[in-house]
Amino acid sequence: MDLLSLTTLYVKVLLPLSLDSSYTYRVPVELNEEVAIGKRVIVQFGRKRVYSAIIIEICEEPPGAYQAKYLLSVLDDLPVVLESQLKFWKWVSDYYMCTLGEVMNAALPSAMKLESQSKIVLRPKEEGTDSEIQLDQYEKPIIANLEKLGELTIDQVDKLSGKRSTYKLIQSLFEKELIWINEELQGGYKPKIRPFIVIGEIYRQKSIIDDLIKSKLARAPMQIKSLISLYEIDKEFEGVDRLSFQKQNDLSLSAIKSLVSKGILEEFEVQVDRQIKVDESELRENDLTKEQTEIYNQLKEDYKSKNIALLQGVTSSGKTHIYISLIEDIIEQGQQVLYLLPEISLTTQLIRRLQAYFGNRVMVTHSRFNTNERVEVYYKVLNREIDILIAPRSGIFMPFQNLGLIVVDEEHENSFKQNEPNPRYHARDASVVLAKQWGAKILLGSATPSLESYQNALTEKYAFAKIDSRFSGVHSPKYEVVDMRAERRMGSNIGIFSKRLIDALKTTKEEGQQSILFLNRKGYVPITECSECSWTPKCIRCDISLTYYRKDNCMRCHFCGYQTKPFSNCPTCGNNDLKMAGYGTERIEAELKNIIPEFSIQRFDQVTARTRRAYENIIGDFEEGNTDILIGTQMLTKGLDFQNVLTVGVLDADHALNFPDFRAYERSFQLMIQVGGRAGRRDRQGTVYIQTNQAQHRVIDQVVNYQFEEMFNAEIEERKKFLYPPFNRLIRISVKHKDYFLAEKAADYLNMLLRPLFGDAVLGPEEPYISRIRGLYLRQLLVKLDPAKNRVAMKQTIAEKIAQFKKTKDYKAVRLVVDVDPH
């Protein structure tokens, strides 16, 4: 007898919840051979909830503190989470001070971490199992009600069960193979099924088809057309997609169904990929210029001694061609590549570019894919069906089997940082650790590197390479500063637009070229104000003014989504003269259409590009020259490559410069350089117009003259003086509560716990720039981690004090949010 079948096993599982520890479940003996680390199992947690959990350990020791429940079933034939992933999850959990369950929640597609309020349904009877199963007095009414109602919730079972334990009752029925627990939980992922058709085996000869046409089908021309078309297309009789076949050949469904009913065609179902395949018959060669070849060879040499390299290349310098050559080297060695992008809008162009070289070895995933698409990509990575994955920040959690290279494109971008919920990780920093775990190479690329990465390059922690010229003779753009104060004094401005910019837009169109306008604010106007008492409409849950959206005729909060109808009168003084102040992208579009109505103008922001199809259409229209002016937010600044852009306008450079953050100047420089990089083509130099009220500002001057080193040196001195990154690591602790005074009191108490241990390294507590979000008042403390001390021990101390805080009776309802390396 197999000893394993007699052994009592226990599994420690990870639940997709914010829990501080794993939980142990007993394995039914019949499932002993099915359990394995990384498989998903169905477990009951609490009285009425069922979850899919991940096995992280198998043992023979029962838990000491509680009696282990039985796990209910094993979902997977093979592990879906690798032990290498669990190791990485553990690092993310420790470094970013969150629970493993929160990491699991971020790492797995939602269809793989299922949960619901438990339901039970009858299990269909299999053939040959008509023998009567003995039911006790508690089980009979459950089965009777299931036959009548189809399904029961745990609450309903509870009411029907009398005095017997609900859990034991359900377990008994499950073991008797009479029920399934939470059927929809088990069916979270649905593969894409398409109907296929093929000519029946006895009709596959030309002579037989000719006879059919003369006899059975003589009076059915559409059926004849369908049969002949299929015979010509499907020479190997492997079957074709019926829906595509119908559309391409203009055929009716009734004709095809008639042929199926006659047995001439056979119909069957096939599981297909949701991502469209490309024709690989004409893949391109990646030809490098002399300068690119030198950089490529330098990086290969550098990688012999360092696994991390920073590539600084001016916009349009052809960094992607260098990436491609390095990717080719890695996949030739049988390894996988992760290509991280900060913004999904980049994937449209980049996927086409990489598929031109690598065909269907490339796959993409991002947040606008539905959950089934994301699950399919996950399994393709797990099963080594793809070599190159293009992904946003969450790509670091994919189940790689043999990772050889990580490319972090636009590594300076703030959107690599997850701000909420936990884990609040930074994909660039975490990918460095992931690459180290695999012994993989990592390439950080940017025209305007982050100060942290550039400092690491200067101190030779990272290898460093630089490209100073644009690809194939493309001219670098010329920057012109437009002093808007002077424009207003002369009366030459038209609202937010300077005369110089309007003239440039008109000239650009006359020359058959295109323009881009950048403003990092959505909506029509950000502020509405009463002319009498200065009242402004604010969100009822957040300390922020409501933004007016003219198209939807509503006022909306950008933090919590609250919206209301516009006000016709001031609720404070009754005045009906409410003035709109400021500009958003929607207002820019509307006013520009009034000024130059003959232009084709489109907007590219999170409102207009809400769906994948929408943003692909907007980008496609602009690429094809159907749009004269594209107005956009920060989405426009990230690596998009357009051939005919001659003019770029930065409409409000002051907005980013004046933001209350120690990174404000660095980000302003990066933004203006990045958006300016969209201008210019091989035969023409583009022009970037920077409209500002601070024409003499040093950052504006550094942008105009592309003085990255000067910007870096000025900023790094400030960081060093005040001990900000990269010279210190930061931990921001946010205190949240619906009561203003309790939030303040709780922040003071937390400060009292931390300050004796960290002294002046604790800043605050203070009100943040926006002090109330979603009905909760905020106070923040900032802790600077001294690099000369043990940061792991310091984090542990902070965690202990937070635990002490949470145990304090007065503050149990207060929420704490810990953000390591806030951005």
Beta strands, then each sheet from edge to edge (+ up, - down):
strand 1: 10-14
strand 2: 23-26
strand 3: 40-45
strand 4: 49-59
strand 5: 73-74
strand 6: 115-117
strand 7: 119-122
strand 8: 151-153
strand 9: 179-181
strand 10: 192-199
strand 11: 240-241
strand 12: 265-272
strand 13: 308-313
strand 14: 336-340
strand 15: 362-364
strand 16: 388-391
strand 17: 403-409
strand 18: 441-446
strand 19: 463-467
strand 20: 478-483
strand 21: 514-518
strand 22: 527-530
strand 23: 547-549
strand 24: 554-556
strand 25: 563-564
strand 26: 578-581
strand 27: 601-604
strand 28: 629-632
strand 29: 645-650
strand 30: 687-692
strand 31: 729-737
strand 32: 762-766
strand 33: 772-773
strand 34: 776-785
strand 35: 815-820
sheet 1: 2+ 1- 4+ 3- 5+
sheet 2: 2+ 1- 4+ 6-
sheet 3: 8+ 7- 9+
sheet 4: 11+ 10- 12+
sheet 5: 15+ 16+ 14+ 17+ 18+ 13+ 19+
sheet 6: 20+ 30+ 29+ 21+ 28+ 27+
sheet 7: 22+ 26-
sheet 8: 23+ 24- 25+
sheet 9: 32+ 34- 31+ 35-
sheet 10: 32+ 34- 33+
end
